Amino acid sequence: MAPPRLTIVDAALSLPIRHDHTLLQHCLAAELAVSRSCRNGNCGRCDSSLLKGRVKLRNGNTVEAPATIPLCIAFALDEVEISNLPLIKLPIFWRCQWQNSRVLVLPAGRQTPPHEGDICAVLFEGSVELNEIAEVNGRNIVLLKPAANTPEVNSVSLITIDAEHEGQYTLWREYKSQRQVVWQGINHVTARSAQTAYQANTCKGSYHIIHDASTKKP
Ligand code: FES
């Protein structure tokens, strides 16, 4: 018998269900950038519509369609159809002023800041450092650990990323006929987000994404 499937109406996707994976994990594995934060059913950021089927929540409750469910703690019990996923509009990045190795300052203006606890990547010219947002205080973004690098200019880009950001893509930088690996072993969503942030911020050189299985280098 064919395994039950998860249908994601918004993305016109049908995926085989893994009963040991939450619906959020299914979406992320399909590279759908679903908004989330707590991953324990409390913040509501991943809430979506259950159109068909039944799910079991991590607290043991069974929920039947139609309902609104937190994808992060929902396991499919049978064929399931979901919609109204809170998809993040990618790419999201912030060009920040460099105050010191732990404090970046958002530009003035109405810009939604990242959230405390978000995993982030600080994008230097030609290299990337992973970090976490420890605190958001007005326009100040406080990083959990001091950055090891210092930017060439007085600003850096920041992107928020998934805990599951690993994958089979590499971001390359090409500058003055030199090619260098900027970030390796990431998924496509993360690579796109970083590439867009670099290119939007008039960094020197051009940035290319390749699949690691590809022998074709940029
Ligand atoms: S990530 Fe917070 S409720 Fe799902």
py3Dmol code that shows the C-alpha trace and the ligand (Angstrom):
import py3Dmol

protein = """\
ATOM      1  CA  MET A   1       0.000   0.000   0.000  1.00  0.00           C
ATOM      2  CA  ALA A   2       1.315   3.453  -0.881  1.00  0.00           C
ATOM      3  CA  PRO A   3       2.419   5.461   2.177  1.00  0.00           C
ATOM      4  CA  PRO A   4       0.079   8.264   3.249  1.00  0.00           C
ATOM      5  CA  ARG A   5       0.962  11.669   1.897  1.00  0.00           C
ATOM      6  CA  LEU A   6       1.082  15.195   3.139  1.00  0.00           C
ATOM      7  CA  THR A   7      -0.402  17.701   0.706  1.00  0.00           C
ATOM      8  CA  ILE A   8       0.727  21.293   1.067  1.00  0.00           C
ATOM      9  CA  VAL A   9      -1.858  23.243  -0.868  1.00  0.00           C
ATOM     10  CA  ASP A  10       0.039  26.566  -0.910  1.00  0.00           C
ATOM     11  CA  ALA A  11       3.027  24.996  -2.616  1.00  0.00           C
ATOM     12  CA  ALA A  12       1.148  22.403  -4.694  1.00  0.00           C
ATOM     13  CA  LEU A  13       3.335  19.768  -3.067  1.00  0.00           C
ATOM     14  CA  SER A  14       2.610  16.203  -2.099  1.00  0.00           C
ATOM     15  CA  LEU A  15       5.149  14.487   0.158  1.00  0.00           C
ATOM     16  CA  PRO A  16       5.348  11.001   1.661  1.00  0.00           C
ATOM     17  CA  ILE A  17       4.672  11.180   5.387  1.00  0.00           C
ATOM     18  CA  ARG A  18       7.322  10.263   7.910  1.00  0.00           C
ATOM     19  CA  HIS A  19       5.606   9.534  11.174  1.00  0.00           C
ATOM     20  CA  ASP A  20       8.699  10.440  13.196  1.00  0.00           C
ATOM     21  CA  HIS A  21       8.820  13.933  11.646  1.00  0.00           C
ATOM     22  CA  THR A  22       6.633  16.887  12.547  1.00  0.00           C
ATOM     23  CA  LEU A  23       4.767  18.632   9.763  1.00  0.00           C
ATOM     24  CA  LEU A  24       7.161  21.544  10.187  1.00  0.00           C
ATOM     25  CA  GLN A  25      10.087  19.217   9.523  1.00  0.00           C
ATOM     26  CA  HIS A  26       8.379  17.988   6.369  1.00  0.00           C
ATOM     27  CA  CYS A  27       7.968  21.572   5.164  1.00  0.00           C
ATOM     28  CA  LEU A  28      11.554  22.533   5.925  1.00  0.00           C
ATOM     29  CA  ALA A  29      12.868  19.403   4.246  1.00  0.00           C
ATOM     30  CA  ALA A  30      10.934  20.526   1.167  1.00  0.00           C
ATOM     31  CA  GLU A  31      12.705  23.896   1.500  1.00  0.00           C
ATOM     32  CA  LEU A  32       9.548  25.781   2.374  1.00  0.00           C
ATOM     33  CA  ALA A  33      10.562  28.684   4.575  1.00  0.00           C
ATOM     34  CA  VAL A  34       7.845  28.446   7.208  1.00  0.00           C
ATOM     35  CA  SER A  35       7.915  31.063   9.941  1.00  0.00           C
ATOM     36  CA  ARG A  36       8.691  29.555  13.357  1.00  0.00           C
ATOM     37  CA  SER A  37      10.456  30.309  16.570  1.00  0.00           C
ATOM     38  CA  CYS A  38       9.747  28.300  19.749  1.00  0.00           C
ATOM     39  CA  ARG A  39       9.163  24.895  18.149  1.00  0.00           C
ATOM     40  CA  ASN A  40       7.147  23.772  21.129  1.00  0.00           C
ATOM     41  CA  GLY A  41       3.690  24.940  20.154  1.00  0.00           C
ATOM     42  CA  ASN A  42       3.678  28.136  22.188  1.00  0.00           C
ATOM     43  CA  CYS A  43       4.504  31.101  19.977  1.00  0.00           C
ATOM     44  CA  GLY A  44       1.947  30.498  17.229  1.00  0.00           C
ATOM     45  CA  ARG A  45       4.308  31.513  14.449  1.00  0.00           C
ATOM     46  CA  CYS A  46       3.962  28.235  12.545  1.00  0.00           C
ATOM     47  CA  ASP A  47       0.158  27.981  12.901  1.00  0.00           C
ATOM     48  CA  SER A  48      -1.450  26.654   9.706  1.00  0.00           C
ATOM     49  CA  SER A  49      -4.784  25.277   8.562  1.00  0.00           C
ATOM     50  CA  LEU A  50      -5.423  21.562   8.726  1.00  0.00           C
ATOM     51  CA  LEU A  51      -7.868  20.998   5.854  1.00  0.00           C
ATOM     52  CA  LYS A  52      -8.064  17.207   5.837  1.00  0.00           C
ATOM     53  CA  GLY A  53      -6.920  14.365   8.035  1.00  0.00           C
ATOM     54  CA  ARG A  54      -5.866  13.998  11.656  1.00  0.00           C
ATOM     55  CA  VAL A  55      -2.716  14.899  13.515  1.00  0.00           C
ATOM     56  CA  LYS A  56      -1.377  14.029  16.923  1.00  0.00           C
ATOM     57  CA  LEU A  57       0.217  16.884  18.832  1.00  0.00           C
ATOM     58  CA  ARG A  58       3.296  16.373  20.973  1.00  0.00           C
ATOM     59  CA  ASN A  59       1.129  16.869  24.091  1.00  0.00           C
ATOM     60  CA  GLY A  60      -0.842  13.748  23.130  1.00  0.00           C
ATOM     61  CA  ASN A  61      -3.977  15.505  21.837  1.00  0.00           C
ATOM     62  CA  THR A  62      -5.448  14.385  18.531  1.00  0.00           C
ATOM     63  CA  VAL A  63      -6.797  17.117  16.260  1.00  0.00           C
ATOM     64  CA  GLU A  64      -9.119  16.543  13.315  1.00  0.00           C
ATOM     65  CA  ALA A  65      -9.651  18.822  10.319  1.00  0.00           C
ATOM     66  CA  PRO A  66     -10.782  21.518   9.987  1.00  0.00           C
ATOM     67  CA  ALA A  67      -8.544  23.156  12.568  1.00  0.00           C
ATOM     68  CA  THR A  68      -5.617  25.463  13.087  1.00  0.00           C
ATOM     69  CA  ILE A  69      -2.527  23.579  14.205  1.00  0.00           C
ATOM     70  CA  PRO A  70       1.040  24.397  15.204  1.00  0.00           C
ATOM     71  CA  LEU A  71       3.093  22.539  12.598  1.00  0.00           C
ATOM     72  CA  CYS A  72       6.090  22.281  14.930  1.00  0.00           C
ATOM     73  CA  ILE A  73       4.422  19.772  17.271  1.00  0.00           C
ATOM     74  CA  ALA A  74       2.016  18.042  14.846  1.00  0.00           C
ATOM     75  CA  PHE A  75       2.538  14.491  13.556  1.00  0.00           C
ATOM     76  CA  ALA A  76       0.307  13.156  10.785  1.00  0.00           C
ATOM     77  CA  LEU A  77      -1.831  10.168  11.709  1.00  0.00           C
ATOM     78  CA  ASP A  78      -3.033   9.567   8.160  1.00  0.00           C
ATOM     79  CA  GLU A  79      -3.348  11.444   4.856  1.00  0.00           C
ATOM     80  CA  VAL A  80      -3.162  15.104   5.703  1.00  0.00           C
ATOM     81  CA  GLU A  81      -3.775  18.307   3.791  1.00  0.00           C
ATOM     82  CA  ILE A  82      -2.591  21.674   5.086  1.00  0.00           C
ATOM     83  CA  SER A  83      -2.685  25.265   3.840  1.00  0.00           C
ATOM     84  CA  ASN A  84      -2.212  28.896   4.902  1.00  0.00           C
ATOM     85  CA  LEU A  85       1.395  28.251   5.833  1.00  0.00           C
ATOM     86  CA  PRO A  86       3.037  31.358   7.282  1.00  0.00           C
ATOM     87  CA  LEU A  87       5.782  31.468   4.702  1.00  0.00           C
ATOM     88  CA  ILE A  88       8.624  33.855   5.288  1.00  0.00           C
ATOM     89  CA  LYS A  89       9.085  36.197   2.413  1.00  0.00           C
ATOM     90  CA  LEU A  90      12.600  35.435   1.451  1.00  0.00           C
ATOM     91  CA  PRO A  91      15.071  36.836   1.517  1.00  0.00           C
ATOM     92  CA  ILE A  92      15.121  38.626   4.821  1.00  0.00           C
ATOM     93  CA  PHE A  93      18.286  40.479   5.602  1.00  0.00           C
ATOM     94  CA  TRP A  94      19.390  43.512   7.509  1.00  0.00           C
ATOM     95  CA  ARG A  95      22.254  45.806   6.625  1.00  0.00           C
ATOM     96  CA  CYS A  96      23.602  46.825  10.026  1.00  0.00           C
ATOM     97  CA  GLN A  97      26.089  49.340  11.224  1.00  0.00           C
ATOM     98  CA  TRP A  98      29.003  47.716  13.014  1.00  0.00           C
ATOM     99  CA  GLN A  99      29.251  48.994  16.562  1.00  0.00           C
ATOM    100  CA  ASN A 100      31.484  46.320  18.001  1.00  0.00           C
ATOM    101  CA  SER A 101      31.953  42.553  17.810  1.00  0.00           C
ATOM    102  CA  ARG A 102      28.693  41.913  19.674  1.00  0.00           C
ATOM    103  CA  VAL A 103      26.480  44.856  18.775  1.00  0.00           C
ATOM    104  CA  LEU A 104      25.078  45.639  15.342  1.00  0.00           C
ATOM    105  CA  VAL A 105      22.801  48.618  14.799  1.00  0.00           C
ATOM    106  CA  LEU A 106      19.778  48.487  12.516  1.00  0.00           C
ATOM    107  CA  PRO A 107      19.340  51.406  10.148  1.00  0.00           C
ATOM    108  CA  ALA A 108      16.864  54.059  11.194  1.00  0.00           C
ATOM    109  CA  GLY A 109      13.379  53.654   9.834  1.00  0.00           C
ATOM    110  CA  ARG A 110      10.607  51.173  10.046  1.00  0.00           C
ATOM    111  CA  GLN A 111      12.273  47.824   9.692  1.00  0.00           C
ATOM    112  CA  THR A 112      11.050  44.753  11.506  1.00  0.00           C
ATOM    113  CA  PRO A 113      13.990  43.521  13.564  1.00  0.00           C
ATOM    114  CA  PRO A 114      14.963  39.874  13.977  1.00  0.00           C
ATOM    115  CA  HIS A 115      13.772  38.106  17.110  1.00  0.00           C
ATOM    116  CA  GLU A 116      15.694  37.201  20.211  1.00  0.00           C
ATOM    117  CA  GLY A 117      16.786  33.583  20.002  1.00  0.00           C
ATOM    118  CA  ASP A 118      16.909  33.574  16.186  1.00  0.00           C
ATOM    119  CA  ILE A 119      19.895  31.791  14.714  1.00  0.00           C
ATOM    120  CA  CYS A 120      21.674  34.168  12.408  1.00  0.00           C
ATOM    121  CA  ALA A 121      24.590  34.483  10.040  1.00  0.00           C
ATOM    122  CA  VAL A 122      26.782  37.565   9.915  1.00  0.00           C
ATOM    123  CA  LEU A 123      27.952  38.113   6.339  1.00  0.00           C
ATOM    124  CA  PHE A 124      31.446  39.496   5.962  1.00  0.00           C
ATOM    125  CA  GLU A 125      33.064  40.026   2.576  1.00  0.00           C
ATOM    126  CA  GLY A 126      34.018  36.508   1.592  1.00  0.00           C
ATOM    127  CA  SER A 127      33.110  34.732   4.827  1.00  0.00           C
ATOM    128  CA  VAL A 128      30.163  33.951   7.067  1.00  0.00           C
ATOM    129  CA  GLU A 129      29.912  33.519  10.820  1.00  0.00           C
ATOM    130  CA  LEU A 130      27.043  31.758  12.566  1.00  0.00           C
ATOM    131  CA  ASN A 131      25.691  33.352  15.709  1.00  0.00           C
ATOM    132  CA  GLU A 132      22.472  33.866  17.634  1.00  0.00           C
ATOM    133  CA  ILE A 133      20.469  36.962  18.503  1.00  0.00           C
ATOM    134  CA  ALA A 134      20.809  37.319  22.271  1.00  0.00           C
ATOM    135  CA  GLU A 135      18.854  40.554  22.588  1.00  0.00           C
ATOM    136  CA  VAL A 136      17.058  43.158  20.512  1.00  0.00           C
ATOM    137  CA  ASN A 137      17.178  46.505  22.235  1.00  0.00           C
ATOM    138  CA  GLY A 138      15.681  49.277  20.118  1.00  0.00           C
ATOM    139  CA  ARG A 139      17.848  49.367  17.012  1.00  0.00           C
ATOM    140  CA  ASN A 140      20.652  47.430  18.706  1.00  0.00           C
ATOM    141  CA  ILE A 141      21.056  43.777  17.857  1.00  0.00           C
ATOM    142  CA  VAL A 142      23.156  42.030  20.491  1.00  0.00           C
ATOM    143  CA  LEU A 143      24.864  38.839  19.341  1.00  0.00           C
ATOM    144  CA  LEU A 144      25.271  35.892  21.682  1.00  0.00           C
ATOM    145  CA  LYS A 145      29.006  35.568  21.049  1.00  0.00           C
ATOM    146  CA  PRO A 146      31.528  38.102  19.776  1.00  0.00           C
ATOM    147  CA  ALA A 147      32.196  37.977  16.048  1.00  0.00           C
ATOM    148  CA  ALA A 148      35.687  36.789  15.206  1.00  0.00           C
ATOM    149  CA  ASN A 149      35.969  38.959  12.090  1.00  0.00           C
ATOM    150  CA  THR A 150      35.806  42.694  11.620  1.00  0.00           C
ATOM    151  CA  PRO A 151      34.207  44.131   8.469  1.00  0.00           C
ATOM    152  CA  GLU A 152      36.306  46.063   5.947  1.00  0.00           C
ATOM    153  CA  VAL A 153      33.721  48.812   5.973  1.00  0.00           C
ATOM    154  CA  ASN A 154      31.670  49.909   8.934  1.00  0.00           C
ATOM    155  CA  SER A 155      28.712  47.676   8.204  1.00  0.00           C
ATOM    156  CA  VAL A 156      27.744  44.033   7.763  1.00  0.00           C
ATOM    157  CA  SER A 157      24.679  42.134   6.630  1.00  0.00           C
ATOM    158  CA  LEU A 158      22.750  39.858   8.905  1.00  0.00           C
ATOM    159  CA  ILE A 159      20.357  37.093   7.912  1.00  0.00           C
ATOM    160  CA  THR A 160      18.345  34.779  10.102  1.00  0.00           C
ATOM    161  CA  ILE A 161      18.592  31.094   9.271  1.00  0.00           C
ATOM    162  CA  ASP A 162      17.072  27.773  10.234  1.00  0.00           C
ATOM    163  CA  ALA A 163      18.562  25.375  12.712  1.00  0.00           C
ATOM    164  CA  GLU A 164      18.299  22.966   9.757  1.00  0.00           C
ATOM    165  CA  HIS A 165      20.213  25.171   7.356  1.00  0.00           C
ATOM    166  CA  GLU A 166      22.610  22.471   6.259  1.00  0.00           C
ATOM    167  CA  GLY A 167      22.423  21.085   2.754  1.00  0.00           C
ATOM    168  CA  GLN A 168      24.269  20.442  -0.440  1.00  0.00           C
ATOM    169  CA  TYR A 169      24.896  23.921  -1.762  1.00  0.00           C
ATOM    170  CA  THR A 170      27.905  26.200  -1.681  1.00  0.00           C
ATOM    171  CA  LEU A 171      28.027  29.964  -2.025  1.00  0.00           C
ATOM    172  CA  TRP A 172      31.035  31.177  -3.986  1.00  0.00           C
ATOM    173  CA  ARG A 173      32.463  34.636  -4.392  1.00  0.00           C
ATOM    174  CA  GLU A 174      34.168  35.734  -7.570  1.00  0.00           C
ATOM    175  CA  TYR A 175      36.298  38.847  -7.314  1.00  0.00           C
ATOM    176  CA  LYS A 176      39.169  40.044  -9.500  1.00  0.00           C
ATOM    177  CA  SER A 177      39.246  36.670 -11.289  1.00  0.00           C
ATOM    178  CA  GLN A 178      39.658  34.877  -7.946  1.00  0.00           C
ATOM    179  CA  ARG A 179      37.087  32.398  -6.700  1.00  0.00           C
ATOM    180  CA  GLN A 180      36.608  31.559  -3.080  1.00  0.00           C
ATOM    181  CA  VAL A 181      34.181  29.486  -1.083  1.00  0.00           C
ATOM    182  CA  VAL A 182      32.138  31.744   1.163  1.00  0.00           C
ATOM    183  CA  TRP A 183      29.756  29.237   2.747  1.00  0.00           C
ATOM    184  CA  GLN A 184      29.642  25.514   2.168  1.00  0.00           C
ATOM    185  CA  GLY A 185      27.175  22.762   3.075  1.00  0.00           C
ATOM    186  CA  ILE A 186      24.013  24.854   3.220  1.00  0.00           C
ATOM    187  CA  ASN A 187      20.546  24.352   1.802  1.00  0.00           C
ATOM    188  CA  HIS A 188      19.257  26.318  -1.169  1.00  0.00           C
ATOM    189  CA  VAL A 189      17.013  28.652   0.828  1.00  0.00           C
ATOM    190  CA  THR A 190      19.931  29.726   3.000  1.00  0.00           C
ATOM    191  CA  ALA A 191      22.234  30.117   0.015  1.00  0.00           C
ATOM    192  CA  ARG A 192      19.656  32.297  -1.784  1.00  0.00           C
ATOM    193  CA  SER A 193      19.116  34.439   1.262  1.00  0.00           C
ATOM    194  CA  ALA A 194      22.854  35.052   1.709  1.00  0.00           C
ATOM    195  CA  GLN A 195      23.411  35.633  -2.013  1.00  0.00           C
ATOM    196  CA  THR A 196      20.633  38.228  -2.153  1.00  0.00           C
ATOM    197  CA  ALA A 197      21.925  39.997   0.932  1.00  0.00           C
ATOM    198  CA  TYR A 198      25.420  40.183  -0.520  1.00  0.00           C
ATOM    199  CA  GLN A 199      24.245  41.407  -3.897  1.00  0.00           C
ATOM    200  CA  ALA A 200      21.804  43.949  -2.497  1.00  0.00           C
ATOM    201  CA  ASN A 201      24.506  45.486  -0.435  1.00  0.00           C
ATOM    202  CA  THR A 202      26.924  46.252  -3.229  1.00  0.00           C
ATOM    203  CA  CYS A 203      29.612  43.976  -1.894  1.00  0.00           C
ATOM    204  CA  LYS A 204      32.665  43.658  -4.071  1.00  0.00           C
ATOM    205  CA  GLY A 205      32.515  40.744  -6.478  1.00  0.00           C
ATOM    206  CA  SER A 206      29.697  38.470  -7.519  1.00  0.00           C
ATOM    207  CA  TYR A 207      28.202  35.610  -5.565  1.00  0.00           C
ATOM    208  CA  HIS A 208      27.156  32.283  -7.083  1.00  0.00           C
ATOM    209  CA  ILE A 209      25.346  29.231  -5.770  1.00  0.00           C
ATOM    210  CA  ILE A 210      26.288  25.751  -6.895  1.00  0.00           C
ATOM    211  CA  HIS A 211      25.031  22.342  -5.954  1.00  0.00           C
ATOM    212  CA  ASP A 212      27.854  20.348  -4.405  1.00  0.00           C
ATOM    213  CA  ALA A 213      27.155  17.396  -6.672  1.00  0.00           C
ATOM    214  CA  SER A 214      27.804  19.640  -9.646  1.00  0.00           C
ATOM    215  CA  THR A 215      31.305  19.669 -11.076  1.00  0.00           C
ATOM    216  CA  LYS A 216      30.573  22.936 -12.773  1.00  0.00           C
ATOM    217  CA  LYS A 217      32.145  25.784 -10.838  1.00  0.00           C
ATOM    218  CA  PRO A 218      31.037  29.372 -11.395  1.00  0.00           C
TER     219      PRO A 218
END
"""
ligand_1 = """\
4
FES
S 7.279 27.458 16.219
Fe 6.205 28.305 17.908
S 4.254 27.361 17.741
Fe 5.416 26.419 16.190
"""
view = py3Dmol.view(width=600, height=400)
view.addModel(protein, "pdb")
view.setStyle({"model": 0}, {"cartoon": {"style": "trace"}})
view.addModel(ligand_1, "xyz")
view.setStyle({"model": 1}, {"stick": {}})
view.zoomTo()
view.show()
